[in-house]
């Protein structure tokens, strides 16, 4: 009887995952049509176009929409592993498998003594809130590698570093996973992995680092925090336009450069805060690695010139790892990210036309989504500081801290 009762939550979790993921597959395979513009077109048009170029042994250096580090080629080329499927179908299947891999990692972690299944539930519930966009971008694959790195981080710092290095060359943001790493082995393995892979790509495939120029020249995307000022200015006669620029819909016109510069300035400020925290933090528990990564990615997401819907996949994955620890303090920021994810699917793709035209509905959705992310960022930063910096008021844990065989880590 006790075994049956204990297995019910796990059965419910797996059933929920299966039902929600079946729904996502039905949407990306167009058995059912999701409201708004077709989010899968990037796979059949953009990604497949890159696949053709990459298959020839070179990067699409002449394409300004290619804004990814060199290992992203592995994700774009991966559908070739399933030659019996067309490109888009193979990509959706691989995205589904990456989703499953994250679930398995979180279950393996959450079922250990002193851990919790809340992290697995965060992933199961959060991903479908974003709609079919999740399986229509390669971010879910990057998130799988990032989650694997954090899960390995407490006991296997070298593996954590190697996985982080790979993730950095898939998409740059995972470098923030090292924010809370206190063991030199993790940093060393990350540096070696990045250096070795970067050299390999540079020597074997021309144009490996052309993406750096394209990223530098990006403007203010319509969904970003800074774009809210331009959306409001539109209501008072500002004559800026929204055009497809560097692969996303961005504002072009007077004062856009100022808004972009302010965003870059805020990013610099957040980096300064993160550095100050790292220099003053002294209490490093097993969950601190994940909580620092979650906070760092939140900080850099809300201050970015671009907040694409798929960025929420990163936050859901990192929040899920945090919630695997019973003694963690990131429950409230995780809930705020869940709420932001639901609003995100409303602003894109459901009411994206309203966002582009700065209608009252579109602007309201952006204010709500970005406000939730800002709130999550502030709460996460305060709680991270309180839980790690001597003299600060301790952050409230999610529940009574459970005994664990893993000791706190000293820097």
N, C-alpha and C positions, 0 to 999 in steps of 0.2 A: 504493500500500500504506500509506504513512504517513498519507494523508488518511483512508483507511478506518479505520485504527487510532485516529486522533484523534477520529473521529466516533462510535466505539462508546460511550464514556461518556455522551455527550449522548443517543444513542439509548436507552441503558438508563435514563437519568433520565426522559426523556419517556414511555417505556413504563410505567415505574413510576408516574409521575403519572397517566397515563391509566387504568391498572388500578385504582389506589386510589380515584380520583375516581369512576369508574364504580360502585365498591362503595358509596361514600357516597351517590350518587344513588339507587341501588337501595334503600338503607335509608330515605332521606327520602321517597321515593315509595311506600314500604311494599310493594315487591316482595318484600323480605325484612324480617322483623321483628327489630329490635335488642333485646337483653335489657334488662329494666328498664322504667321508665315511658316513655311516648311523649314524646320530647323535641321533637316537631314541633308539639305542641298550642299552644305559645305563638304560633306563626305564624297558625294557623287561627282562634284565639280572641282572644288579646290584641292581636297586631299588626293583625289585620284589623279589630278593634274600633276601634283607634286610627286606622286608615286611614279609616274612615267619618267619624270626628269631624274629622280633619285635612282631609278633602276638603271639608268645609263651611266651611273658612277660619278655624278656631280650634283651639287646643291643648286636649287633654283635661285641663284644669286641675283638674277635680273628681276625677280618678282618681289616687290616691296611688301607683299602680304606674308612672305616667309620671314617670321620674326622669332625663330626658335633656335636654341642651341643645337649643336650637331647631332647629339644622340636622339633628337626628335625624329631623325630619319628612321630609326628603328621602329618607332610606333607607326609612322606612315607606311613603311614597307611591310609591316607585320601581316596585313591581310594576304600577302603572298604565301603565307604558311597554309592557307586554306584554298588551294587552287581550284577546288571543285565548286567554289562559290564565287559570285561576282564580287567586285571590290567592296561595295557598300555593305552587302550582306555579311561578308567576312569580317568587316570592321565591327559591325554591330555585335556579332557573336563574340569577338575578342573583348569588346567593351563589357559585355555581359560576364565573361569569364573573369575579367579584372574585378568587377563588382563582387563576384562570388569569392575571389581570393581575399578581398578585404574582409568579407564576412567571416571566412575561416580563420584569418589572423585574429580578429577581434574575439571570436568564440574561444580560440585556443588560449588567449590571454584572460578573458573574462571568467573562464571556468576554473582558473587556478585558485588555490586558497587565498583568502583575503582580497579577492578581486570581485568584479561585478559584471553582470550581463548588460548593464545600462549602456555601455559603449556599443555593443552589437545592436541594441535597440535604436540607438542614435543613428547608426548607419542605415538600418532597415527602414526607419521612418523618414529620415532626412532625404535620402537620394530620390525617391519617387516624387517628393514635393517639387523638385526642379523640372519634372516632366521629361520628355524624350531628349532634351538637350544633353542629358547626362551621357547617353549612349551615342551621341552625335559629335562628340569632341574627344580628343585623346587624354583629357585631364583625368579621367577616371583611372587610366593606366598609370599616370604619374602618381596619383594619390595612393594607388596600391603599393608602389615602391616606397613612398614616403611613410605609409603606415607600417610596412615591414621594417623600415629603418628604426622607427620609434619603438616598436615592439621589441626589437633586438637590442635597443640601446642600453637597458639597465644591466644586462648580464654579458652582452657581447659587443663591446665598444668598437672593435675593429670591423665587425660585420656591419654595425650601424654606420660607421664612417664610409665603408665601401658602397653601401646602398645609397647613402646620401649623395656621394659623389656621382653615382649613376643618375640619380634623380635630378641633380643640378644640371646635368648635361641633357636631360630630357626637357626640363623647363626650369628656369633659374630659381624660382621661389623656394625650392627645398633647401637652399643654403641656410635658410632661417631655422631649419631643424637643429642646427648646431648651436643655437643661441644658449641653450641650457646644458650643453655638453661640458663636463668638467674633466674628462679623462683625455689626455693627450693622444692616446691611441685612436680615438674617434676622429679627431682633427687630422692626425697624420694619415690615416687610411683614406679619408675624404680627399685630401690634397693629392695623394698618390694616384687615386682613382681618376680624379678630374684631369690631372696632368697626363696620365697615360692615355686615357680615352681621347682627350683633346688633341694630343700629338698624333694619335692614330688617324683620326678623322682629317686633320690638317694635311697629313702626308698622302692620304689615299683618295680624298675627295675634294676637288677644288671648291672654293666658296664656303667653307665650313663656318666662317665667322662673319659673313656679310650681314647676318641678322643684327649685329650690334649697331650698325648705321641706321637701319630701319627702325629699331626700337627708340633710338635717340630722337628721331624726327617725328614721333607720334604726337598727336595733339590731345585735346580734351574730348573724351568719348561721352556720348549723350547720357550714359547711365552712371557716370562717376559722381562723386560727392561734389567736386568743383563745378560740374555741369549744372547743378541746381541753381547756382547764381545766374547762369546764362538762360536757363529756362524761365526764371523769374523776370530777368531783364527783357525777355521776349514779350512778356505781358505789358511792358511799358514802352514798346516801340523799338527795341533793339533790332537791328536789321541783319543779324547774323544768320547763317544758313547751316543746315545739317546735310553733309555730303559723305559719300563713301570715301574714306581716306585711310591709307595704310591698312586696309582689310577690315575696318570697322566704321560705324557711323559716328562722325566727329563734328563738333561745332567748328565753323570757319567764319572769321569776321573780326571786327574790332574787339580788342581786349581779351580775345581768347588766349593770346600769348601770356597775358598777365595772369589769368586763371591757371594756366599750365605751370607758370613759374611759382605761383603760390603753392600748388600741389607738390612740386619738387622741394620747395622749402619746408613744407610740413613733413615730407618724407625724411629730410635731413634731421628735423627735430626729433622724429620718432626714433631714428637711428641713434641720436645722441642720448635719448632716454634709455634705449635698450642697452647701450654701452655703459651708462651710469648704473643701471640695474645689475649688469653683469659684474661690474667692479665692486659693488657693495653687497651683493647677495652672498650669504654664508650658509644658510640652511637648505641643503639639497636633499630632498626625499626622492624615492623612486619615481614618483609622478611628476617631479619638477621638470624633467626633460621634455615630456609631452606638453605640460602646461606652458612652458616658456616658448616652445615652438608654436603652439596655438595662439598665444598672445602676440608673438612677433609677426605672424602671418596676418592676423587681424589688423595690427598697426599699419603694415605696409599695404594692405588691401584698401582700407578706407582712405588713405592718403594718395593712392595711385591716381594717375590721369585716366585710367581705364578700370571699370569694374564690370567685367563680363559675367553673364550668368553662371558660366562654368567655374568661376572662381569660388562659388559657394561649395562646390564639391570638395575643394581642398579643406575648407573650414569644417565641413561636416566630418570628414575623415579624421582630422586632427582632434576635433572635439570628442569624437568617439573614443580615441585612444585615451584621452584625459578621463573620460567617464568610466573606463575599465578599472580605475583605482578608487576604492571605497573612500580613501582618505583625501581625495582630491577636492578642489575648491572651485571647479569650473562649471558646475551644474547650471547656474543662472546664465552665464554667457552662452553655454551650449543651447539652452532653451531659446535665447534671443536669436541665435543663428538659425534655429529651426523655423522660428517665426519669419525671419528675413528670407528664408528659402521659399516659403509659401508665397510671400509677396513678390519674390523674384519671378516666379512662374507666371504671375499675373502681369507684371510689367514686360516680361519677355517669355514666351512669344504672344500671349493672349491679347494684351492691349499695347503692343509695341508701337502700333501706328499712332496711338495717343501720346506715347513718350516722344516720338520723333517730331510730332507737330506741337509739342508742349501744351497739350490740352489740359484743362483742370484735372481730369482723371489721371492722365499720365504723370503730371507733376506731383500729384498727391501720392501716387504709388511710389514714386522715386523718393519723396520725402520720408515716407513710412519705411521703405526698405533700407535706405541709407541711414535713417535715424536709428533703426534697430541695430545695424552694424556698428554705428558709433557707440551706442549704449553698451553693446557687447564688448567692444574694445576697451572702453573706460573701466568697466567692471572687471574684466580679465586683467588689465594692467594693475589696478589697485589690489586685487586679490593676489596676484603673483608677487607684488612688492611686499605685501603684508606677510605672506607665508615664507618668504626667503630672506628678507633683510633684517638684521638684528635691530631691536628697538622698535620695530613697527608692530602695530596691533595685529595679531595673527588673523589670517583670513578664515572665515567660517568654513569648515569642511562640509561636504555634501551629506555626511552622516557620521555616525560614531566610527572613528578610525578602527579598522580591524587590525589584529595582530598579523604581522607578516615576517617571513624569514629573511626578507631582503632589507638590509640596513640602509640607513641614509648614507648618501655619498658626500664626502668632503672634497672640496676643490684642492 
